[in-house]
Amino acid sequence: MTRPPVQTPADHDQAYAAAQAVVETHRRLAEFIKPGMRLPEVDAFVGKTLADLGCKSCFLGYRVPRLPAFPSHACLSVNECVVHGTAGYTDRPLQRGDLFSIDIGVTRKGWIGDAAWTYAIGEFPSDDARRLCEAGKESLRRGIDALAPGQPYLGWAEVVEHCVEREYGLHLVRGLGGHGYGRRLHAPPFISNTVPFNPQRPESEWPDALKPATPGTLLALEPMLAIGTGQTHQERGGWPIYSADGSLTVHYEHDVLITETGTELLTEGLDDLPEVIG
């Protein structure tokens, strides 16, 4: 069994500080971003902010098979781009009515913080866009409330999927999900946002589905939603992942610690950020 990363009060304090560096970066971004800005300008601001906070990006230079090293400090994803938007994936300036998802990952004194939030630039483009953001935040809140030590991670997905797809009539993006972390960005377990298709053998599709949440485990929990579809497409050799039908998407992510009695939200403060910026 993998040893949970948080073992001591000092571990807790360092994990919390890394998560709060992400929150502070989001706060400063919410004040900085304006319509007309381009993504490289936003990404440069992220890099300067992380340096000011004594951190560095854990995304910049990150590698996975069959893709180049990630070229940006942050993942900057606009409208139909679900996740992994780079600073150079589009030269289009931000416009009023855009939905802008910003995923910040930091390394601080050897510990990771990783959280995303979605903002409307200037105004919501439609009632559906406002509802999409509401569903993203509400599903994240309810999913975290459903986690408990000793209980299977499947319970998270059951609550999140019911909220998004049955109550709001929207779509969770399939194939993407949250993950454990600690002193490295990605670690077991994988946290699916959707329930496996085979309810009798969920572990055949999602190996971690029935594993119990263990005290000391750090989780980056991140529902990704789209208005029109749960399917995606990705250009060959490119990082950004898009909704397959081009519909609007959002991405919300909190860092959570499983404790002996429940969960602790390490990225507290994100929920207080404005929905509309600029």
MARDREN-708282 format. One line per 5 residues: number of its first residue (from 1); for each residue x, y, z of C-alpha. Coordinates in steps of 0.25 Angstrom, whole numbers, always signed. Layout:
NUM	X Y Z ~ ...
This chain:
1	+0 +0 +0 ~ +5 +14 -4 ~ +9 +22 +8 ~ +0 +35 +9 ~ +9 +47 +7
6	+4 +55 +20 ~ +10 +48 +32 ~ +13 +60 +41 ~ +8 +74 +45 ~ +20 +79 +37
11	+16 +72 +25 ~ +2 +77 +27 ~ +7 +92 +28 ~ +15 +91 +16 ~ +4 +84 +7
16	-6 +95 +12 ~ +4 +106 +9 ~ +6 +101 -5 ~ -9 +101 -7 ~ -11 +115 -2
21	+0 +120 -12 ~ -9 +115 -23 ~ -21 +122 -16 ~ -13 +135 -15 ~ -9 +134 -30
26	-23 +133 -34 ~ -27 +145 -25 ~ -17 +153 -32 ~ -21 +148 -46 ~ -36 +152 -43
31	-31 +166 -41 ~ -21 +166 -53 ~ -29 +160 -65 ~ -36 +169 -74 ~ -43 +168 -88
36	-33 +170 -99 ~ -22 +162 -92 ~ -15 +151 -99 ~ -11 +138 -92 ~ +4 +140 -92
41	+2 +153 -84 ~ -7 +145 -74 ~ +4 +134 -73 ~ +15 +144 -71 ~ +7 +150 -60
46	+6 +136 -54 ~ +21 +133 -55 ~ +24 +147 -48 ~ +14 +144 -37 ~ +19 +130 -34
51	+33 +136 -33 ~ +28 +147 -23 ~ +21 +136 -15 ~ +34 +128 -14 ~ +29 +117 -23
56	+31 +112 -37 ~ +21 +105 -47 ~ +20 +90 -47 ~ +14 +91 -60 ~ +25 +98 -68
61	+33 +87 -75 ~ +24 +76 -70 ~ +25 +63 -79 ~ +16 +52 -83 ~ +18 +42 -94
66	+15 +46 -108 ~ +14 +61 -105 ~ +25 +72 -104 ~ +29 +78 -91 ~ +17 +87 -86
71	+22 +101 -90 ~ +14 +110 -80 ~ +14 +114 -65 ~ -1 +111 -65 ~ -12 +104 -73
76	-20 +114 -79 ~ -33 +109 -86 ~ -44 +118 -92 ~ -58 +114 -96 ~ -58 +100 -103
81	-44 +97 -98 ~ -46 +88 -86 ~ -32 +87 -80 ~ -17 +88 -84 ~ -18 +101 -92
86	-4 +106 -94 ~ -1 +121 -94 ~ +1 +120 -109 ~ -10 +111 -114 ~ -18 +123 -119
91	-14 +137 -122 ~ -29 +142 -120 ~ -30 +153 -109 ~ -39 +150 -97 ~ -53 +156 -100
96	-65 +160 -92 ~ -74 +147 -90 ~ -62 +137 -91 ~ -61 +126 -80 ~ -47 +125 -76
101	-42 +113 -68 ~ -28 +115 -61 ~ -21 +103 -55 ~ -9 +107 -46 ~ +1 +97 -41
106	+12 +101 -32 ~ +24 +95 -25 ~ +27 +101 -12 ~ +38 +95 -3 ~ +36 +82 -9
111	+21 +81 -8 ~ +11 +83 -19 ~ -2 +91 -20 ~ -11 +90 -31 ~ -25 +96 -34
116	-33 +102 -45 ~ -44 +112 -46 ~ -53 +117 -57 ~ -57 +132 -59 ~ -66 +139 -68
121	-59 +151 -75 ~ -67 +164 -73 ~ -81 +156 -73 ~ -87 +143 -75 ~ -90 +140 -89
126	-103 +133 -86 ~ -112 +127 -75 ~ -106 +113 -79 ~ -92 +118 -77 ~ -96 +123 -63
131	-103 +110 -60 ~ -90 +102 -65 ~ -82 +110 -55 ~ -92 +108 -44 ~ -92 +93 -47
136	-77 +92 -47 ~ -75 +98 -33 ~ -87 +91 -27 ~ -83 +77 -32 ~ -69 +80 -26
141	-75 +84 -13 ~ -84 +72 -12 ~ -73 +62 -16 ~ -64 +67 -5 ~ -75 +66 +5
146	-77 +52 +1 ~ -63 +47 +3 ~ -59 +40 +16 ~ -48 +32 +22 ~ -50 +17 +19
151	-61 +20 +8 ~ -58 +16 -6 ~ -55 +27 -16 ~ -67 +22 -25 ~ -76 +31 -15
156	-69 +43 -20 ~ -73 +40 -35 ~ -87 +36 -31 ~ -90 +49 -25 ~ -83 +58 -35
161	-89 +51 -47 ~ -103 +51 -41 ~ -102 +66 -38 ~ -97 +70 -52 ~ -104 +61 -61
166	-117 +58 -54 ~ -120 +71 -47 ~ -114 +81 -57 ~ -115 +73 -70 ~ -101 +76 -73
171	-89 +67 -77 ~ -76 +62 -69 ~ -64 +61 -78 ~ -61 +46 -79 ~ -47 +40 -78
176	-42 +52 -69 ~ -42 +53 -54 ~ -34 +57 -42 ~ -22 +50 -35 ~ -14 +48 -23
181	-2 +58 -21 ~ +8 +62 -11 ~ +23 +64 -14 ~ +20 +61 -28 ~ +9 +66 -37
186	+2 +53 -41 ~ +1 +41 -31 ~ -10 +30 -28 ~ -21 +29 -27 ~ -28 +34 -40
191	-41 +40 -37 ~ -52 +39 -48 ~ -63 +49 -49 ~ -72 +39 -55 ~ -78 +25 -50
196	-72 +13 -58 ~ -82 +7 -68 ~ -82 -6 -62 ~ -87 -4 -48 ~ -85 -19 -44
201	-70 -18 -46 ~ -66 -3 -46 ~ -52 -6 -43 ~ -51 -13 -57 ~ -52 +1 -63
206	-47 +10 -52 ~ -36 +2 -43 ~ -37 +11 -31 ~ -52 +12 -31 ~ -54 +3 -19
211	-41 +7 -11 ~ -44 +13 +2 ~ -40 +28 +5 ~ -28 +27 +14 ~ -24 +38 +24
216	-12 +46 +20 ~ -16 +45 +5 ~ -15 +58 -3 ~ -25 +59 -14 ~ -27 +69 -26
221	-42 +68 -29 ~ -46 +74 -42 ~ -59 +73 -49 ~ -59 +77 -64 ~ -72 +80 -70
226	-78 +83 -84 ~ -91 +88 -89 ~ -93 +79 -100 ~ -85 +66 -99 ~ -76 +58 -90
231	-67 +55 -102 ~ -54 +62 -106 ~ -44 +63 -117 ~ -29 +67 -117 ~ -20 +71 -128
236	-9 +62 -131 ~ +4 +66 -124 ~ -4 +77 -116 ~ -7 +79 -102 ~ -21 +86 -102
241	-33 +77 -100 ~ -46 +82 -106 ~ -61 +78 -105 ~ -64 +70 -117 ~ -76 +78 -121
246	-69 +92 -118 ~ -79 +95 -107 ~ -75 +103 -95 ~ -67 +96 -83 ~ -63 +99 -69
251	-52 +93 -60 ~ -52 +95 -44 ~ -42 +88 -35 ~ -39 +88 -20 ~ -28 +82 -12
256	-33 +73 -1 ~ -27 +65 +10 ~ -33 +52 +15 ~ -33 +53 +30 ~ -36 +43 +41
261	-50 +49 +42 ~ -54 +54 +29 ~ -47 +64 +19 ~ -40 +77 +20 ~ -40 +87 +9
266	-26 +93 +6 ~ -30 +102 -5 ~ -40 +110 +4 ~ -43 +124 -2 ~ -45 +119 -16
271	-60 +119 -14 ~ -59 +134 -10 ~ -54 +138 -23 ~ -63 +146 -33 ~ -70 +139 -44
276	-68 +151 -53 ~ -55 +158 -55 ~ -50 +169 -63
